[in-house]
Amino acid sequence: GKHVEILDAKTREKLCFLDKVEPHATIAEIKNLFTKTHPQWYPARQSLRLDPKGKSLKDEDVLQKLPVGTTATLYFRDLGAQISWVTVFLTEYAGPLFIYLLFYFRVPFIYGHKYDFTSSRHTVVHLACICHSFHYVKRLLETLFVHRFSHGTMPLRNIFKNCTYYWGFAAWMAYYINHPLYTPPTYGAQQVKLALAIFVICQLGNFSIHMALRDLRPAGSKTRKIPYPTKNPFTWLFLLVSCPNYTYEVGSWIGFAIMTQCLPVALFSLVGFTQMTIWAKGKHRSYLKEFRDYPPLRMPIIPFLL
């Protein structure tokens, strides 16, 4: 067997020496052995690398395939407290759902005493509540039943940042849309119907893409393939963009902004679009790098443009 020594990447202090490790042991197995001597660093917190400043080794990397001698020196970095993706998404999405409803039902201390538990007389306000709630219920169900997460966890500190964003915007939008002085959109029912159609089509499209991506990766496998359109017409957007789920997501919020004609919703759409464009460009780059035959017509998020 091989010997494995684990040093602190910052201080170079020796943290652990593993004697006679199986040559075909994986990094995941080494992490488990390391946890036995240092229980405060559970495997998800550990980053092991060959070079103190290098890239983290993957859990599935095998010891004997790494460029190391009989004694392998690995450098350890603590990634900080980790939290499971499922927990993250449930917190991020259950929050906006609940917060919006507090404003919709006009619970006391929001709009002044005489409005407590009153109801808006505008149809669009009720429709907006249905759309907003539907969106987040859909996200919660997808998190539980559709998405497959390649990384099990994320850093705990990220959840505070994300929750501030999602919860804060939900409260800001809901405050204005459910306000007793809210006025319906300029072009009335026509504008609402058009916007509702955009919203529903984009929600269906987003769901279709999530299903297509799920079917691309069999449960438990880490193989990556190029996503292609399926028989479902909503997936045909894959012909032109790498991340149609983001295209549809932005489209949904644009629909919601037109429906409510509300500035905070428009800003939420803009911030979301900016963030999703960054993610889409990253994903697009990694597709191009990984697949030599990647379809040349595709753009990251907006057909022909971006």
WOQUI-V984136 format. One record per run of one state. SS is the DSSP state (alpha for helix, beta for strand, coil for the rest). FROM is the first residue (numbers start at 0). TO is the last residue. If there is no record, write none. Layout:
ss=SS from=FROM to=TO
ss=SS from=FROM to=TO
//
This chain:
ss=coil from=0 to=0
ss=beta from=1 to=7
ss=coil from=8 to=12
ss=beta from=13 to=20
ss=coil from=21 to=24
ss=beta from=25 to=25
ss=alpha from=26 to=36
ss=coil from=37 to=41
ss=alpha from=42 to=44
ss=beta from=45 to=48
ss=coil from=49 to=60
ss=beta from=61 to=61
ss=alpha from=62 to=64
ss=coil from=65 to=69
ss=beta from=70 to=77
ss=coil from=78 to=80
ss=beta from=81 to=83
ss=alpha from=84 to=103
ss=coil from=104 to=111
ss=alpha from=112 to=114
ss=coil from=115 to=121
ss=alpha from=122 to=144
ss=coil from=145 to=151
ss=beta from=152 to=154
ss=alpha from=155 to=176
ss=coil from=177 to=186
ss=alpha from=187 to=215
ss=coil from=216 to=231
ss=alpha from=232 to=238
ss=coil from=239 to=239
ss=beta from=240 to=240
ss=coil from=241 to=242
ss=alpha from=243 to=259
ss=coil from=260 to=261
ss=alpha from=262 to=289
ss=coil from=290 to=297
ss=beta from=298 to=298
ss=coil from=299 to=305
//
